[in-house]
């Protein structure tokens, strides 16, 4: 087996390897997936990604397709979580009932919103999740005994208000990480796209989230397309990294092949 491939595993109960890494102080590397096909998740999981975020907020993923994508990751050590369309109890419940090992909640700006997300992930009396784990309970008799402690719950922080409240957000019990949505944050600050790493208030947001994570004992992270920025982020305490998206991976590889072939054009 190639050293970058994931070892196939068979175990009962929810075993969230990405969450375990974060709890032990390690770094996790993931990607967004909005391309609606299970093969994409299967390939990335076996390639060695720690976690994949299936994107229902901006992508064309249906609930049926999300289930198939979750099934494609099963048997690897890759954690598949879902960014639902909203952080409502109904949206969170449906993706968890498909077997997602956690959620990335969009546009979290306050402690109260973070608390609501955590409650939506847990059954009473701890939370408000309605009972109906349709798929996971049928294939795993230990699901209910393990899921409460094994879900990876992440707040996506995408505004100045969210950064201002970062320490309060990350202090919420049950929340594992806060991840910056860089483009929404940039637009909220009035900079738009491309990202303005030369603006001190923009870069300070990453430092503030890293400090909030240090104080609360949680993990900070971000979505990043610019790999030369990764060391800078790691130095500032960002451990939950999302290093691109499947769409961009495809286009980047296609562009490299196309450019290489066109370079020999004599016309």
CORJOHU-V590326 format. One record per residue. RES is the residue in one letter. PHI is phi as a letter, one per 30 degrees, with the letter a starting at -180 (NA if undefined). PSI is psi in radians with two decimals (none if undefined). D_LAST is the distance of its C-alpha to the last C-alpha in Angstrom with 1 decimal. Layout:
res=RES phi=PHI psi=PSI d_last=D_LAST
res=RES phi=PHI psi=PSI d_last=D_LAST
//
This chain:
res=X phi=NA psi=2.35 d_last=44.5
res=X phi=d psi=2.48 d_last=41.7
res=X phi=d psi=-0.36 d_last=43.3
res=X phi=d psi=-0.12 d_last=41.3
res=X phi=d psi=2.64 d_last=42.4
res=X phi=d psi=2.44 d_last=45.4
res=X phi=d psi=2.25 d_last=48.6
res=X phi=d psi=2.43 d_last=49.7
res=X phi=b psi=2.68 d_last=53.1
res=X phi=b psi=1.96 d_last=55.9
res=X phi=a psi=2.66 d_last=58.5
res=X phi=c psi=2.72 d_last=60.8
res=X phi=i psi=2.83 d_last=60.9
res=X phi=d psi=2.14 d_last=58.2
res=X phi=b psi=1.84 d_last=56.7
res=X phi=c psi=1.68 d_last=54.4
res=X phi=d psi=-0.59 d_last=52.7
res=X phi=d psi=-0.76 d_last=50.8
res=X phi=d psi=-0.73 d_last=54.0
res=X phi=d psi=-0.69 d_last=55.8
res=X phi=d psi=-0.79 d_last=53.2
res=X phi=d psi=-0.73 d_last=53.6
res=X phi=d psi=-0.50 d_last=57.4
res=X phi=c psi=0.10 d_last=57.4
res=X phi=i psi=0.11 d_last=55.3
res=X phi=d psi=3.02 d_last=52.0
res=X phi=c psi=2.53 d_last=48.6
res=X phi=b psi=2.52 d_last=46.7
res=X phi=b psi=2.20 d_last=43.0
res=X phi=b psi=-3.03 d_last=41.7
res=X phi=a psi=2.65 d_last=39.1
res=X phi=d psi=2.50 d_last=39.1
res=X phi=b psi=2.02 d_last=38.2
res=X phi=c psi=-0.13 d_last=37.7
res=X phi=d psi=2.13 d_last=35.5
res=X phi=d psi=1.28 d_last=38.1
res=X phi=a psi=2.33 d_last=38.1
res=X phi=d psi=-0.47 d_last=40.5
res=X phi=e psi=-0.65 d_last=37.9
res=X phi=d psi=-0.82 d_last=36.5
res=X phi=d psi=-0.72 d_last=39.9
res=X phi=d psi=-0.81 d_last=40.7
res=X phi=d psi=-0.82 d_last=37.6
res=X phi=d psi=-0.64 d_last=38.1
res=X phi=d psi=-0.77 d_last=41.9
res=X phi=d psi=-0.37 d_last=41.4
res=X phi=d psi=-0.54 d_last=38.8
res=X phi=k psi=0.15 d_last=41.6
res=X phi=d psi=2.46 d_last=41.7
res=X phi=d psi=-0.62 d_last=45.3
res=X phi=a psi=2.62 d_last=45.1
res=X phi=b psi=2.39 d_last=43.0
res=X phi=c psi=1.89 d_last=43.5
res=X phi=d psi=2.08 d_last=43.0
res=X phi=c psi=1.78 d_last=42.2
res=X phi=c psi=-0.19 d_last=44.1
res=X phi=d psi=-0.78 d_last=44.2
res=X phi=c psi=-0.16 d_last=40.6
res=X phi=c psi=3.00 d_last=39.2
res=X phi=c psi=0.42 d_last=39.8
res=X phi=d psi=2.26 d_last=42.1
res=X phi=c psi=2.91 d_last=45.2
res=X phi=d psi=-0.69 d_last=48.3
res=X phi=d psi=-0.73 d_last=47.8
res=X phi=d psi=-0.69 d_last=44.4
res=X phi=e psi=-0.75 d_last=45.7
res=X phi=e psi=-0.78 d_last=48.4
res=X phi=d psi=-0.64 d_last=45.9
res=X phi=d psi=-0.67 d_last=43.9
res=X phi=d psi=-0.70 d_last=47.2
res=X phi=d psi=-0.57 d_last=48.0
res=X phi=d psi=-0.43 d_last=44.7
res=X phi=d psi=-0.37 d_last=45.7
res=X phi=e psi=2.42 d_last=49.3
res=X phi=j psi=0.01 d_last=50.1
res=X phi=c psi=3.03 d_last=48.1
res=X phi=c psi=0.16 d_last=49.2
res=X phi=d psi=2.31 d_last=46.7
res=X phi=c psi=2.16 d_last=48.5
res=X phi=c psi=2.04 d_last=47.1
res=X phi=c psi=2.97 d_last=48.3
res=X phi=b psi=2.37 d_last=47.5
res=X phi=c psi=1.82 d_last=46.8
res=X phi=d psi=2.93 d_last=48.7
res=X phi=e psi=-0.65 d_last=48.1
res=X phi=b psi=3.04 d_last=51.2
res=X phi=c psi=0.31 d_last=53.9
res=X phi=d psi=2.73 d_last=56.6
res=X phi=e psi=-0.70 d_last=59.0
res=X phi=d psi=-0.79 d_last=57.8
res=X phi=d psi=-0.73 d_last=54.1
res=X phi=d psi=-0.78 d_last=55.0
res=X phi=e psi=-0.74 d_last=57.5
res=X phi=d psi=-0.71 d_last=55.1
res=X phi=d psi=-0.58 d_last=52.4
res=X phi=d psi=-0.64 d_last=55.1
res=X phi=d psi=-0.30 d_last=56.6
res=X phi=d psi=-0.26 d_last=53.4
res=X phi=j psi=0.18 d_last=53.7
res=X phi=d psi=2.51 d_last=51.6
res=X phi=c psi=0.37 d_last=52.8
res=X phi=l psi=-3.13 d_last=52.8
res=X phi=b psi=2.63 d_last=51.3
res=X phi=c psi=1.83 d_last=49.3
res=X phi=d psi=2.15 d_last=51.0
res=X phi=d psi=2.60 d_last=49.0
res=X phi=h psi=0.97 d_last=50.1
res=X phi=d psi=2.16 d_last=53.3
res=X phi=c psi=-0.30 d_last=54.9
res=X phi=b psi=2.84 d_last=58.6
res=X phi=d psi=-0.69 d_last=60.9
res=X phi=d psi=-0.71 d_last=62.3
res=X phi=d psi=-0.70 d_last=58.9
res=X phi=d psi=-0.70 d_last=58.4
res=X phi=d psi=-0.69 d_last=61.9
res=X phi=d psi=-0.69 d_last=61.1
res=X phi=d psi=-0.80 d_last=58.0
res=X phi=d psi=-0.76 d_last=60.1
res=X phi=d psi=-0.68 d_last=62.9
res=X phi=d psi=-0.39 d_last=60.5
res=X phi=d psi=-0.19 d_last=59.5
res=X phi=b psi=2.57 d_last=63.0
res=X phi=d psi=2.72 d_last=65.8
res=X phi=e psi=2.61 d_last=69.2
res=X phi=d psi=-0.08 d_last=71.2
res=X phi=d psi=-0.55 d_last=68.3
res=X phi=b psi=-2.71 d_last=66.0
res=X phi=b psi=0.18 d_last=65.4
res=X phi=d psi=2.17 d_last=63.1
res=X phi=d psi=2.53 d_last=64.4
res=X phi=d psi=2.27 d_last=65.1
res=X phi=l psi=0.89 d_last=62.8
res=X phi=d psi=1.22 d_last=60.6
res=X phi=e psi=-0.95 d_last=59.6
res=X phi=d psi=-0.91 d_last=57.0
res=X phi=d psi=-0.63 d_last=57.8
res=X phi=d psi=-0.49 d_last=61.5
res=X phi=d psi=-0.42 d_last=61.0
res=X phi=c psi=-0.10 d_last=59.1
res=X phi=b psi=1.79 d_last=60.8
res=X phi=d psi=-0.30 d_last=64.6
res=X phi=c psi=0.17 d_last=64.5
res=X phi=e psi=-0.89 d_last=62.1
res=X phi=d psi=-0.50 d_last=64.8
res=X phi=d psi=-0.32 d_last=66.4
res=X phi=c psi=-0.42 d_last=63.2
res=X phi=d psi=-0.58 d_last=60.9
res=X phi=e psi=-0.61 d_last=62.9
res=X phi=c psi=-0.16 d_last=62.1
res=X phi=c psi=-0.14 d_last=58.7
res=X phi=d psi=2.42 d_last=56.6
res=X phi=c psi=1.99 d_last=54.0
res=X phi=c psi=2.07 d_last=54.5
res=X phi=b psi=2.37 d_last=52.0
res=X phi=c psi=2.22 d_last=52.1
res=X phi=d psi=2.03 d_last=48.9
res=X phi=c psi=2.03 d_last=49.7
res=X phi=b psi=0.16 d_last=47.4
res=X phi=b psi=2.89 d_last=49.4
res=X phi=d psi=-0.68 d_last=51.4
res=X phi=d psi=-0.73 d_last=54.6
res=X phi=d psi=-0.71 d_last=53.6
res=X phi=d psi=-0.75 d_last=53.0
res=X phi=e psi=-0.56 d_last=56.3
res=X phi=c psi=0.27 d_last=58.0
res=X phi=e psi=-0.74 d_last=56.1
res=X phi=d psi=-0.70 d_last=59.2
res=X phi=d psi=-0.67 d_last=61.3
res=X phi=d psi=-0.86 d_last=58.5
res=X phi=d psi=-0.34 d_last=58.1
res=X phi=d psi=-0.16 d_last=61.9
res=X phi=d psi=2.17 d_last=62.2
res=X phi=d psi=2.36 d_last=63.6
res=X phi=j psi=-0.33 d_last=61.3
res=X phi=d psi=2.32 d_last=58.1
res=X phi=c psi=-0.56 d_last=55.9
res=X phi=a psi=2.74 d_last=53.2
res=X phi=b psi=2.25 d_last=51.7
res=X phi=b psi=2.28 d_last=47.9
res=X phi=d psi=2.32 d_last=46.1
res=X phi=c psi=1.71 d_last=43.7
res=X phi=d psi=-0.62 d_last=41.6
res=X phi=d psi=-0.73 d_last=39.9
res=X phi=d psi=-0.70 d_last=43.1
res=X phi=d psi=-0.75 d_last=45.0
res=X phi=d psi=-0.75 d_last=42.5
res=X phi=d psi=-0.69 d_last=42.7
res=X phi=d psi=-0.52 d_last=46.5
res=X phi=d psi=-0.08 d_last=46.6
res=X phi=j psi=0.19 d_last=44.6
res=X phi=c psi=-0.48 d_last=41.4
res=X phi=i psi=-2.55 d_last=39.2
res=X phi=b psi=2.46 d_last=35.7
res=X phi=d psi=2.95 d_last=34.2
res=X phi=d psi=2.47 d_last=37.2
res=X phi=c psi=1.45 d_last=39.0
res=X phi=d psi=-0.15 d_last=40.1
res=X phi=d psi=-0.08 d_last=41.2
res=X phi=c psi=2.13 d_last=44.0
res=X phi=d psi=-0.64 d_last=47.2
res=X phi=d psi=-0.49 d_last=48.8
res=X phi=d psi=-0.87 d_last=45.7
res=X phi=d psi=-0.52 d_last=45.7
res=X phi=d psi=-0.48 d_last=49.5
res=X phi=d psi=-0.68 d_last=49.4
res=X phi=d psi=-0.67 d_last=47.9
res=X phi=d psi=-0.69 d_last=50.7
res=X phi=d psi=-0.67 d_last=53.3
res=X phi=d psi=-0.71 d_last=52.3
res=X phi=d psi=-0.70 d_last=52.3
res=X phi=d psi=-0.71 d_last=55.8
res=X phi=d psi=-0.67 d_last=57.1
res=X phi=d psi=-0.70 d_last=56.0
res=X phi=d psi=-0.77 d_last=57.8
res=X phi=d psi=-0.69 d_last=61.0
res=X phi=c psi=-0.20 d_last=61.1
res=X phi=i psi=0.31 d_last=60.0
res=X phi=c psi=-2.97 d_last=57.1
res=X phi=c psi=2.42 d_last=53.3
res=X phi=c psi=2.74 d_last=50.8
res=X phi=a psi=-3.13 d_last=47.1
res=X phi=a psi=2.81 d_last=44.0
res=X phi=d psi=2.26 d_last=40.7
res=X phi=b psi=2.28 d_last=38.0
res=X phi=c psi=-0.33 d_last=34.2
res=X phi=c psi=1.75 d_last=33.9
res=X phi=d psi=-0.42 d_last=34.8
res=X phi=d psi=-0.21 d_last=35.5
res=X phi=d psi=-0.23 d_last=38.4
res=X phi=d psi=-0.82 d_last=40.1
res=X phi=e psi=-0.68 d_last=42.2
res=X phi=d psi=-0.74 d_last=43.5
res=X phi=d psi=-0.75 d_last=44.5
res=X phi=d psi=-0.70 d_last=46.3
res=X phi=d psi=-0.47 d_last=48.2
res=X phi=c psi=0.30 d_last=49.5
res=X phi=i psi=0.23 d_last=50.8
res=X phi=d psi=2.06 d_last=48.1
res=X phi=c psi=-0.30 d_last=48.5
res=X phi=c psi=1.53 d_last=47.3
res=X phi=c psi=2.45 d_last=43.5
res=X phi=b psi=1.84 d_last=40.9
res=X phi=c psi=0.77 d_last=37.6
res=X phi=k psi=-2.97 d_last=35.2
res=X phi=b psi=2.67 d_last=34.8
res=X phi=e psi=-0.66 d_last=33.4
res=X phi=e psi=-0.82 d_last=30.9
res=X phi=d psi=-0.65 d_last=29.4
res=X phi=e psi=-0.79 d_last=29.5
res=X phi=d psi=-0.85 d_last=27.4
res=X phi=d psi=-0.65 d_last=24.8
res=X phi=d psi=-0.79 d_last=24.7
res=X phi=d psi=-0.70 d_last=24.0
res=X phi=d psi=-0.71 d_last=21.5
res=X phi=d psi=-0.71 d_last=19.6
res=X phi=d psi=-0.77 d_last=19.7
res=X phi=d psi=-0.74 d_last=18.4
res=X phi=d psi=-0.79 d_last=15.5
res=X phi=d psi=-0.69 d_last=14.6
res=X phi=d psi=-0.73 d_last=15.0
res=X phi=d psi=-0.72 d_last=12.7
res=X phi=d psi=-0.39 d_last=9.9
res=X phi=d psi=-0.34 d_last=10.6
res=X phi=c psi=0.17 d_last=9.1
res=X phi=d psi=2.22 d_last=5.6
res=X phi=c psi=-0.04 d_last=3.8
res=X phi=d psi=none d_last=0.0
//
